[in-house]
Amino acid sequence: VHRARPVDLELLDSKLEAF
């Protein structure tokens, strides 16, 4: 099971903002 790490969440947020 992949646990979302704070860093991963931050990267996802930046990617969502890019799109």
Number of C-alpha atoms within 10 A of each C-alpha: 3 4 6 8 9 9 9 11 11 11 12 12 11 11 10 9 8 7 5
